[in-house]
């Protein structure tokens, strides 16, 4: 029995614009119709993953329906907060900054 790999030359044939539209349509349907919510709240680190999700959400739902939550902690990279702020400003989405270090300290994470 021959199995197919999820990684290979076929992956390079991905139509990124079409895939972004498909994901956006799915997000719109789930948030507004299935869950009947007014928008989403996203944790934003300034990294690639959260940046892509924030961009897709702002595009699919409208920037007024996305709130970026910036949650640095004492061991976060120094540029984390700045990168998150640059991203939220670029996308035009509202953001809230909450240092979670005291909470992590209270839970004994340090």
Secondary structure by P-SEA (a helix, b strand, c coil): cbbbbcccccccccaaaaaaaaaaaaaaaaaccccccccccccccccaaaaaaaaaaaaacccccbbbbbbbccccccaaaaaaaaaaaaabbbbbbbbaaaaaaaaccc
